[in-house]
Amino acid sequence: MLVQTDTRRRITLPPNSGIKPGDAIDLEILEDGRIMLIPVEAIPKHQLWAWTVESKHLIETSMADPRQSIVVETSGQAGDVAQRWLDEG
């Protein structure tokens, strides 16, 4: 697809690009002069811990856990559940 820049060096992306107004895009200029536009999602710093390889693996593992969810309202209940899971392990 051929696009042309305007006087401010802007281009218009086609609707089927999947990029919507307001989306964050990482622009990378490669050594050979090619330009890559990579859609990204900004992650607040206080949530970066969840995006480490180890954390993502633990989250995926927990999502695959077949045990029924349990609502825990007190620290005593949390201790009981933790002990039960340790006993199952």
N, C-alpha and C positions, 0 to 999 in steps of 0.2 A: 504494500500500500504506500503510495506516495503522498506525503503531506508537505505543505509549504509553510515556512514561518511568516509571521506578520512583521510589522516594523519594530515590534518590541521583542522579537525572537520567540514568540509564543506559537504553539501548534494546537490544533483542535483534535482531540482523540475521538474516534468514532464511538457511538453508543454501545456497540458490541464488545468494546474493550474491557467492560466490567468495572471501569473506574468511574466513580460518580463525583459530582462537585463536592468539594470538601474532603475527599479522601487524602490520606497522607501517602506520599510517594517518595521512595528513595531513588535518587538519580545518580547513576554511576557512569562515568566516562571511562571506557576501556582504553588500553594502550594503543589499540589500532584505530581509535577515533569513534568506534561505535558507542552509542548511548543506550543504556539500559534503564528502563523505568520499572521499579519494583514496588507494588503496593505493599504497605506496611501498616501495622496497628501499633499505635503508641501504647506503651505499658508504663503506668506510674511506677516510680522508683520503689515505693513501698510494697509493690506487688511482684517485683523482679524475682524474689525468692522462689516463686511458684514456677518459674520458667527455666530453672536449671534442669539438666538432663536427669539428675537423680530425683528431683521433685516431680517432674513429669512422669517418670517411671512409677513412682509411688502412687501418684494420682490414678494412672491407668490401672495399676494393680488393684487399688481400692475400688475402682468403678466395676471391675470384673468380679469382685467378691460376691459370692452367691448368698451370703447371709442376709437376712432381713434387716432393714434399718431399725434402729432403736432410738427413741427419744430419751435423752438424758437431761435431767433437770437439776440434779444435785451432784456434788463431788463424790458422795457416797455411791450413787448410782453409777457414776463414771468408773469408780474403782471396781465395782461388781462386774461391769461389762468387760473391763480390761482383764480382770482375773479370769473370767469365763473364756475370753479369747486366748489367753495364755494357756489355759488348760486344754483348749481344742488343738492348739498348735503342734 
